[in-house]
Every structure is written in C-alpha cells, then in structure tokens.
Amino acid sequence: MKDKSQAFGNLVTSKHREYSKRTKTYVEHYINNILFDADLGQFDYEPSFASTPMSSYSDSSCVSYSADQSLPPKQMDNSSENIQLHIPDDTATEETRETLLQYIASFK
C-alpha cells in the first residue's frame, strides 16, 4: 500500500485533471493557502478519530468519521465534528474512488 502522502497526492492529481481551467486556478489557490497555513503551524494539534457506523445509510461508498478536535487557541470551540463522505458511483472514476478510500482507510 502507498503511503498517505502519495495516496493523497494521487487523489488530488486525479481530481485536478477533471476540472476546467478556471476551477483549477481556484483549487490551486486554496491548496497553496492551506499549505502556507500548515507551514506556519496553524494546524499543529492532535485530533482523535473514531470510526462510527452509519445507521441511516448503508451504501458501501459512504464512510462516517467522528472527530473530537482540539482546535488551535484562536479557533477553540471544544466542538465535535461528524464528517460523512459519499462518493457517488456515477461521478467518480474507479481510480479516484479507490485512491480516496485508501487514503481514508490509512487513518483507521
């Protein structure tokens, strides 16, 4: 299995190829801003992830995670965030879908 960085890079590459020139410009801008914030240490905190089953939806392409996040001091709100990800069969290529599922599985 590939490492997390390579799997995520492959996902970004695959998705990036599907976008229009204008959308690519926005995506690149936002990714660069996120990397800049990370370089400044803005995300240096330890979230704890716990996988939770989904009771109302059983499609195998849907994954649910609950994240209890200790946010950086300027964003502290002591909240928990529930993230649900659905990858519709008709909008994702099999390669994109597999790459994303591998990336998510690397956090378990």
Secondary structure, 3 states (H helix, E strand, C coil): CCCHHHHHHHHHHHHHHHCCHHHHHHHHHHHHHHHHHHHCCCCCCCCEEEECCCCCCCCCCEEEEEEECCCCHHHCCCCEEEEEEECCCCCCCHHHHHHHHHHHHCCC
